[in-house]
């Protein structure tokens, strides 16, 4: 299982999983995008991103916020995360996606929150939890 949605009173909460931190970050992006658009998104446009933060939670927050920012400012709807690397306090990745105008959106994600956010490693697998403000 790549991710699952959990009950939350007013917002959307999910957990994403991965054998590596990078895979868990990618699956977090997919969980968020699946809330926004349930249709399969084509990979027509590529973007490279570079993000830094003081710790893993800050990097995760900025990573997901960057995806929302690209959606809201450049009409870029994510399809795939590839080439993701996290070294020290820096994340680099290539995002593939399509023009938002080709899709209908299910929900509007306003922001990523630090509320209940965690990243943990147990038995060789990473689990990330995120709450999204909708």
Secondary structure, DSSP 8 states (H G I E B T S, - for coil): --EEEE--SSSEEEEEEESSHHHHHHHHHHHHHHHH--S-----EEEEEEEE-SSHHHHHHHHHHHHHHHHHHH-EEEEEEEEEEEETTEEEEEEEEEEGGGS--S----EEEEEEEEEEEETTEEEEEEEEE-
